[in-house]
C-alpha cells in the first residue's frame, strides 16, 4: 500500500526533475538530451532515495559518466557488476 508521504515525495521529485530539465535546457546549451529505459523497481527506489538525500538522476548520470571515463577501477566495477536485484 502506498503511503501519502511516498506519493507526495514522488510528486515533488517529479516536479523538481521537470524544473531541473527546463532550467538545464534553457541555461546550458552544451547538454545532450537522452532517453533511457530503467527497470521500474530500481527507479522507484532511486527516486525515494533522491528525495531523502537531495540528489538527482542528472547528477548521478554526469558523475557516473565522468568516473567511467576517468577512473579505470570504476569502469571495471561497472563492467563486472551484473546483479541489479535489490
N, C-alpha and C positions, 0 to 999 in steps of 0.2 A: 504494500500500500504506500502510495506516495504521500509524503508529508507536505504541509503547507510551506514550511521553510525550504524544502527541496524545490518546490515549484517556484517560489519567489526567487531563490538563488539562481535557478536555471534561467528564469526570465530576465533577471538583472544581468547575468552573464551574457545572454544573447544580445541584450541592448548594448552592453559595453562593447562587445565584439563588433556589432554593426557600427557603433560610433567610431571605434578604432579603425575599422576598414575605411570608412568615409574620410576620416581625418588623414589616414595614410595616403589614400588616393589623391586627396586634394592638396596635401602638403609636400609630398615627396614624389617626384617624377621617376626616380630610379628603382621603384618597386615593380615586381612582376607578380601579377595575379595568377595563382594556380588553383587547381581543383584536385582534391584527393578524396578517396573513399576510405573511411576508417571504420573499424569494427565498432558497432553501436555501443556495446557494453563498455569498451575501453574509453570511448569518447565521453560517455555519460559520467564515468568516474573521474575522468580528467577535468571536465567542466566543474564538477563539485570541488575538486582539489584546487582549481584555479581561483575560485571564489575565496576559498579559505586562505590561500597564500598570495592573493593579488598578483596572479601570473596570467599569461595568455598563450594561446596557441601560436600567435605571431612570434612572441619571444622564444618559445621552445623551438620553433622551426628555424629562426635565424641563428640561434645559438648552436643547435644541433648540426646545422649545415656548416657553420664555421668550424666547430670541433671536428666534424668529419673531414673537412679539407685540411686542417692544420695539426691534428693530433692522431698519430698512427695507432696508438693504443685504443683510442675511442673508436676509430674506424674498424679496427679488428674486433672490438667488443660488439659493435653493431652488426658486423658481418656474421659473427658467430652466435648471436642471440636469436633463437628460434621459438622459444616458449613464451607466448604472449598471453597465457592464461592468468587471470587474477587470482 
